[in-house]
Amino acid sequence: MRIRNILDGDLIITPSLPKKRYLVISTTVKRGYYDTLRKCTQKDITDYLGIKQGSVAEYLQNAESTIINS
């Protein structure tokens, strides 16, 4: 785990993720996958990153689980 400094000195603990999981989860966040009106799909992420959709789904599931359970 690492501690990140967020706006105005608020601290949160974020879990460490393996490189691929971090890449996929950060890409989905940046491209709007988790927005209320979803701006992209897993297929869009697979096309953007050039990896298989099954891999994207697996990386997302594992990353989400790690984050939620931390």
Secondary structure, 3 states (H helix, E strand, C coil): CEEEEECCCEEEEECCCCHHHHHHHHHHHHCCCCCCCCCCCHHHHHHHHCCCHHHHHHHHHHHHHHHHCC
